[in-house]
Amino acid sequence: MTRLIWFRSDLRVDDNTALLNALRDAHRGECKVGAIFYATPGQWREHDMAPVKAEFIWRTLAQLRTSLAKLQVPLWVRVVPRYADIARDLAQFATDNHCDAVFANREYPVNETARDAAVDVALGERGILFKTFHDATLLPPGSVLTQMGQPFKVFTPFKRALIQRVAGETPQFEQPKSAGFWCDAPPLPDDLYESFWPYEKSGVPEKLWPAGEKAAFAQLQLFANEKLHDYRERRDFPLLDGTSRLSPYLALGVISIRRCLDAALALNGGQWAGGEQGADTWISELLWREFYIHVLSAFPQVCKYRPMRPETDAVAWRYDKEDFQRWCEGRTGFPLVDAAMRQLVQTGWMHNRLRMVTAMFLCKYLLIDWRWGEQFFMRHLIDGDLAANNGGWQWSASTGTDAAPYFRLLSPLRQAERFDDAGLFTKKMLPELANVEAGLFIKPGAPQLLAAGYPEPVVDLKMGRERALSAFTQMAAVPVPQKTVSRKAGP
């Protein structure tokens, strides 16, 4: 018989719970072990997957196939249109290959849990076990609760409660052992990629994002050894290479959250809070990722284009396609915002500080529905992840987990003064402003900017702020829609 591992968003051999359990089980029964990955281009398209992310998955699978071969585990890559097509195909594939159990790590969004429920039924009808494992987070979603037994809605008390659970513990790692029995998998056809992602290409250079576990470990080692100590001081400056740049690898599970935390705890003397400032700050950032996955699991409406806080559905958002398009193209007339948007489109990634600046600019100063921005980010981010992206956008729009009042706005001008005062990042991304004095970047509409061909500002910040405050103040008097609404499609 054969044990089959179904890879999804866990494209690694190291510290992979489902893989370890499948190999242990196979050794006990002297069974063969195989692995499978399903590309679902139609579903990915519906989920707004970025072309650069699809390309990254493809390149990562090639690396994963090599790593698995060293364990005598072959990897099949199959293409079906949507999640709904997987249950029947996987059940037939498992039957044809004499599999008596399929192993997988759990995923928590609504569509993924529905897919897995259908797979469980289809496999069960053929007498095949479907074994799933918690792997993506430190603690299972639903296991960190308030004293009233409710899920947390605010990060800081969630972090405090989680650390109380894990304080004094350090991640433990077990190296996978060779399966010992080989079952053959066909080579990947040269033309498979045409059906794997039959849509547009990203144009993002592959060298910006090396694929595979070796690349992920190398990036973690570089960050831990050379940058983590100064992380708190450097992380907010977009020109500096001060962030981990591990988010694409975490989003696809090319490296585990436990490996990242192990590196931070090593520098922090095993402390989960306090201690070395850089490590302490990065641990908090990693726990934000944890928090958003727990939120997504506890509040499934966020998977359905609804706010976590239902009352904010009554905000009178604007749906101005022209203003939105200017934001998308980096033509708002606010240099830091536009530089950030160019970075996103050209590299498939945006600095985290700038994600907050651009998101708040769109949904507060322009008062455009945050769902348009969330969708645009997902369509361009190599690290696009539903929980993190949705959580960040709802935080910026004051519809989600932010404990601060809705009237907090990040001024793009103040942010430019604080984090790009010399304008070097802005000039790098906006070459048309290379010869303009950096001090003018906080004076939108200045004649020198316009003379360089740079656009007029899309909004007066004072007016935009007052409009946003008015919209949020008035929402309390508007009945909240009771039915789930579809995403309002952007231009």
N, C-alpha and C positions, 0 to 999 in steps of 0.2 A: 504493500500500500504506500501511498504518498501523502505527505503533509504539504499543504500549499499555503504560502504566505502571500497575502494580498497587500501590496504596497499602495499607499495613497499619498498623504502629505507627511511621509516619514521616510524619505528617500536616502536611507543610510543603513550601514551595517552595524556601526558602533552604537551601543546603548539603545538598542531597538527592542522593546519589550516583546512584541509579537514574534519577531525573528528568534530571539533567545528562547522563548517558550516552544516554538515550533521545533527548533533544533534539539532541545532537551527531550521533547516528546518523541521525536524521531529516533533519537539514540536509544531510548527505552524500548521502542518497538522495532528497532533495526529497520527503519523505513527510509525511503527516498524523500527528499525535500525539493520542492520547486517553488518558484515565485512568479507572481503575475502583476502587471500594472495595466489599468484601463485608462486609455485616453478617451475623453468624451467631448469632442470639439463643439458639438451643438450645445451641450450643457455649459461648457466653459464660456461659450459666447454669451449665453443667457446670463451667466454670472459675471459678465463684463471682464473676463480675464484679459490682461494686457498681452499683446503679441510677444513682448520681451520676456514675460514670465513663461509663456508656452515654449519659447525657444530655450529658456533656461532649464525647464523641465526636461526637454528633449536631450540637451547636453548632459544633464545630471544623470539621466537614465543610462546613458552610455558608460559613465563612470561607475554607476551602481552595478551594472551588468558585469563589469570586470571584477569588482570587489566580491560579488556573490560567487563568481566562478571559482575564486580561490577557496571558497567554503564548499565547493561542489554543489552549488545551488544555482540552477539555470533560471534565467528570467525571461518570461514571455511578455511581450508588449502587444496588447490587443486594442483595437479601435472600434468603439460603438458610438452612436450619435449622442445618447443621453444617459443619465443615471438609470432611468426606467428600463433600459435595455440590458443592464448589467446582470440582473438576477437570473434571467433565463440563460444568458451566455455563460456565466460563471458556473451555474449548476451543470450545464452540459459539458463544459470544459473539465470540471472536477470529476465528473463521471467518466469521461473518455480517458482521463489520466489516472483513474483508480485512486482518487483522493478520498480519504475518509474523514478529513478535517481541514477546514480553512481557517487560518489565523489572520487577524487584522488588529490594528490599533484604532481606537475609537476616534470618530470625528463628531463635532457637536452642533453644527448648524442644522436647521430644520430639514433642508433637502437631503443632506447627508444621512441624518438619522432615519428618514423615511426610506432612503435607498437601502440602508443596512437592514431595516426591518423586512423589506421585500426579499433581500438576499437570504436572510435567516429562514424565511418560509420556504423559498425555492430549494435551498440546500436540505432543509429538514424533510421535505417531501421525498428526497432521494436517500435519506438516511445518512446525510453528511453533516457533521457538526460544524457550527460556526462559532469560533471562539474569539471574543474581542477583549482587548486589554486597554487599561488606562495608561497613556504614555505621553501625551502632548503637554501636560502641565505637571507641576510638582504634586498637587493634591487634586483629586477628582472634582470636577464641577459639582456643586451641591453639597460638598463636605465642609465648606467654610461658611458658617452661618452666624447670624447675630444671636444674642442671648434669648431672643424671642423665637429662634428657629427660622428666621427669614434670611433670604440672600441679601448680601450687602449691596447698597446702591452708591456708596461713596468709597473712594480708594483708601484713604488713610486708615479708617477702622478695619477695613478688609486686610490691609497689610499687617496691621498690628495683630489681628486674630490669626492670620496665617503664620506669622513668625512665632507666636506662642505655641503653635502646633509643631513647628519644625526646629525650634531653637535647640542648639547643641548637636543637631544632626548634620552630617555632610553626605553628599551623594556617594553611593557605592556603585562600582562598575564591574560588570562581568564580560569577559571577552567571549565572543561566539566561537564555538568549535565546529570544525568541518563536519558536514553532514555525513560523510563517509560513504555515501552511495550516490552515484551520479545518474541523473535522468536527463536526456538530451532535450535541448530547446533549439528550434530553428534559428538561423541567423536573422538579424533584423534586415528586411528588404531595403534596398537603396531608396525605393520610392515610398516607403512607409510614412515619411514625414509629410508628404503631400496630403495624406488623409488625417494624420495626427493633428496638424494645424493648417487647414485649407484656406486660411484667411490671409490678411495682409501681414507683411513682415515689419519688424520694428525699426530697423535701421540703426539700432544701438550696437556699437562695437562689442563683440564678444569678450575682448580683452578687459573691458571694464568689470566684468563679472565672471571670473573663472569658475567653472562648474566642478562639483564633486566634493566628497568628504575631505580629501587632502587639501583642497583649496580652503575649505571652511576651517579646518584645524589650523592651517597656516595663518589665516586671518585672525583667529582667536589668539594664537600664540603671539602674533605681532602686537595685537591690541593689549593683551594682558601684560606683556613684558615692557612695552615702550610707551603706551598711551593711557593705560587705565589709571595710573597714579595721578595724572593731571586731568582726568576726565571731567570732574566738576567744573574746573576753570575754563576748559577749552570746548566743551560740547556745544555751546550755544553760538559759536562763531562759524558761519558757513564756509569761510575761506580756509579755515584750518581743517586738517584731517584729524579731527579730535573725537569722532564717534567710532563705534565698533565696526560699522558697515557689515554687520552679521545678519541684518534683518532678512535679506533674501534667503539665506541658508536656514534661518529659523522658520520662515514662512513655509518652506517646503520640507522641513524636518531633515535637512541635510546635516544638521548638527542638533543635538538635543539641548533642551533648556537646562538639564542637569549638568552638562559639560560646561556651559557658560557660567552657571552659578558656582560650580566647583572652582573655576579660575578666579572668580571674584572673591570667594570665601578664602581661597589660599592667600590672596594678597591682604585680606582683611582679618587674618588671624582666626578664621572660623566664625567671626561675628556676622550675624545677619543684619544688624543695624548698629550704627555708630562706627567707631574705629576710623580706618583710613578713608578719607573723604571721597576719593575717586571711586573706590570699590563700593562704598556705601551708596553712592549716587547711582551707580550702574545696577546694583542689586534692586534698588527701587524701580528703575526703568524696566528691568526684567519682570518684576512683580506687577507692573502695569499691564504687561502682556498677559500675565496670568489672570489678572483681574478682569480684563475684557473678555476672555474666554469664559470665565465663570458668569459674567453678566449675560453674554449671548445665550448660554445654556439656561439661565434662570428666567430670562425675559425674551422668549422666542419671537416676540413681535419685532425685535430689531432685525431679524432675518427677513422680515416682510415689508421693509421700507416704512416702518412706523417708528415713532420716537419712543424711547424708553419711558419718558414722562408723558403720558397720554394727553395731558392738558395742553401741551405745546403744539398739538395738532391744530389748534385754533389760531396759531400765528398766521397773519395775512402775508404770506411770502409773496415776493414778486417773481414773475416768470418772464423777465426781459431777456429775450434771446440775444439781442445785440450786446448788452452789457456782459452777459455770460460769455459770449464768444470773445470779447476783448480780454476777459479774464483768462480764458483757455489759451489764447494765443500770446499772452504776455504783452498786452497793449493797453493796460489800464492807466498809464500815465504816472504810476507810482513805481519807481525803479526797483526797489527791493522786491516787491510783489512780482513784477514782470521778470526779474532775473530768476526768481524761484520757479516760476512756471516754465521758463525756458530750460532750466536745469531738469525739471521733470520730463519734459517731452524729449529732450536730447539724450538723457542718460538713463531714463527709466527709474529714477530715484530722486528724492528730494530730502534735503536736510530737515531734521525733525523740528527745529525751531521755525523753519520756514513753512512747514506744513501747518503749524498753528497760525502763523501770520496770514498765509494765503486763504486758509479756511475761514478765519474770522473776518477777513476782508470781504469775502464773497457773501457769507450768510449774515453778517452784521452791517457792514457799511453799505453793501449793495442790497441787502435783505433778500437775496436770492435763495431759494429753497436749498438747504444743505444736501438734499438727496441728489441734486444735479452735480454738485461738487464731489460727493462721495463716488458717484458713478464715474466721473471723469478721472479721478485718481485711480480707481481700480483698473480703468482701461489703459493706464500708462505705467503703473508701478510694477517693477520686478518683484517687489516684496508685498504685493497686494494680498491682504489677508482680511477676510470679512470682519472678524472680531476686532482687530486693531484699527482698521480703517473706519469702520462704522463707529467704534467707540471714540476715536479721535474727532471725527466730524460732529458727532452728537455733543461731545464735550465743548467744541468750539461754538456750536450753535445754541448751547444752553438748553438742549432738549434731552440730554442724557445724564451722565454720572457726575457732572461738575457740581461741587458743593457750593461754589461761589454764586452770587446773584447774576441774573442775566445781563446786568448793565456793565459787566466787565468786558472791555474791548481792548485788544492789542492794537495800538496805533502803528501803522506801517512806517510812519516817519520816526517815531520814537524808537522802534525796533531797529531801523537803519542806523540811527545815531549810536545805539548801544552796541550793536553787533557787526556793523560794517561801516564804521565811521570814516574810514579812508576810501570807501567805495570800491575796494579791489575786487570783491566777489561780484558786485554789480557790474563792474566794467568787464569782468571776465565773461559774464553771460550776456551782456548787452554791448557788444563791440561798437555799436553806433554811438555810444556815450564815452568811448575811450578817451576822448580829448576834452570832455566836459569836467569842470571842477566838481569834486565829490560833494562839496558843501551844497551844491544845487540839487542833489538827489533828495533832499528833504524839503524842496520847494517846488512841488509839482506845478506845472504850467509856466515855469520860469522861461523867459525869452530864449535863453541859451539852450535850454532843452528842446524847445520847439524848433529852433534854428537847426538843430542836429537831426531833425526829422522825427523827433520823439513826440508821441501824441499828447493831446490835452488830457488832464485828469478826468476819469470817467465819473467821478463823484466828488462833491465837496464833503470833506470828512465830518465837519460839524453837522451839516445837514443829514448825512448818512447816519451819524450817531443818534441824532434826535429822532429820526424816522424809525430806527431800530428800537429805541426805548419806548416810543409810542406804540409800536406793534406789539411788543411784549406786555406792555401795561394794559392794552385793550383786549388781549387774548382771554383774560379771565371772564369777560362778559359774553364770549362767543361759545355756543354749545360745541362740545367735542364730538366729532364724527365717531360713530360706533362701529362701522364696518371697516375692515382692512381695505386700504386703497392701494392701487397699483402705483408704481413709480411714475412720476410725471416726466416723460422723456425729454431730455435736453435737445438742443438744436442738433 
